[in-house]
Amino acid sequence: MSCLIQVVRKPDLIVIQLVGEAFCLQSIQEMRICVEGLMDSDETRPIAICTDGLSLVGSSCLSGIIETAFEIRKHKIPAFIAEARPDVLDVFNIASLHSILPIYDTLEDGMEAVSKN
């Protein structure tokens, strides 16, 4: 099973939901298209990459999230990662992903931090 990427638009937040067992090259392309679509729409709401549905995180997944983070940053839109499972969070910590995107336990924690900035 590959990774499913869903965009959920909330009043104050856009959530990019990642769900699946494997994040492959096709998933990276789908995420790229998804983010390009958001950036083309002149979106200004904060963007959360919600990873609670990911089972496995490898180099492809990290690459896709990092590429997404840089694309969002170019447009000066606040972004963060939320709801990572403990095993996924371990991989993010080892990769120092927090140096690129802040990581929060919940969407609410991320929104609270974004609203303070």
C-alpha positions in Angstrom: 0.0 0.0 0.0 1.4 3.4 -0.9 0.8 6.6 1.0 -2.5 8.5 0.6 -2.2 12.2 0.7 -5.4 14.2 1.6 -5.9 17.9 2.0 -8.4 19.0 4.6 -9.3 22.7 4.7 -10.3 24.0 8.1 -11.3 27.6 8.8 -7.9 28.5 10.3 -5.7 25.7 9.0 -4.9 23.5 6.0 -4.0 19.9 7.0 -2.0 17.7 4.7 -2.9 14.3 6.0 -0.4 11.4 5.3 -1.9 7.9 5.6 -0.3 4.6 4.7 2.4 2.1 5.1 4.9 3.2 2.5 5.9 6.6 1.2 7.2 6.0 -2.3 8.3 8.2 -5.3 4.7 8.4 -6.4 3.8 9.7 -3.0 6.4 12.4 -3.3 5.1 13.5 -6.7 1.5 13.5 -5.3 2.6 15.7 -2.4 4.5 18.0 -4.7 1.3 18.5 -6.8 -0.8 19.0 -3.7 1.5 21.7 -2.3 1.9 23.4 -5.7 -1.9 23.6 -5.9 -2.1 25.2 -2.5 0.7 27.7 -3.4 -1.0 28.5 -6.7 -4.2 29.4 -4.9 -2.4 32.1 -2.9 -3.2 30.3 0.3 -2.2 32.1 3.5 -3.6 29.8 6.2 -1.0 27.8 8.2 -0.3 24.4 6.9 0.0 21.3 9.1 1.5 18.1 7.9 -0.3 15.5 9.9 1.6 12.2 10.1 -0.5 10.2 12.6 -1.6 7.8 9.7 2.0 6.9 8.7 3.2 3.4 9.6 6.7 3.6 8.1 9.0 6.4 7.6 12.1 6.1 5.4 14.3 8.3 3.4 11.6 8.9 0.7 9.1 10.1 3.3 11.7 12.4 4.9 12.7 13.7 1.5 9.0 14.4 0.6 8.3 16.2 3.9 11.6 18.3 3.6 10.8 19.2 0.0 7.3 20.2 1.1 8.6 22.3 4.0 11.0 24.3 1.7 8.2 24.9 -0.9 5.9 26.2 1.8 8.7 28.3 3.4 9.4 30.0 0.0 5.8 31.4 0.2 6.3 32.5 3.8 3.4 30.4 5.1 3.6 29.0 8.6 3.9 25.3 8.6 4.4 22.5 11.1 4.2 18.7 11.6 1.7 17.3 14.0 0.5 14.1 15.6 3.4 11.9 14.8 3.3 8.4 16.3 6.1 7.7 18.7 8.0 5.4 16.3 7.7 8.0 13.5 8.7 10.8 15.9 11.8 8.9 16.7 12.8 8.9 13.0 12.0 12.6 12.8 14.2 13.3 15.8 17.1 11.3 14.5 16.9 13.2 11.2 16.6 16.5 13.1 13.5 17.4 11.1 12.5 19.9 13.8 15.3 22.1 12.6 13.3 22.5 9.3 9.8 22.3 10.6 8.5 22.5 14.1 6.9 19.3 15.4 3.9 19.4 17.8 2.0 16.6 19.5 -1.4 17.9 18.3 -2.8 20.2 15.7 -4.1 22.4 18.5 -0.6 22.8 19.9 0.8 23.7 16.5 -2.0 26.3 15.9 -1.4 27.8 19.4 2.3 28.2 18.6 1.7 29.6 15.2 -0.8 32.1 16.5 1.8 33.4 19.0 4.2 34.2 16.2 
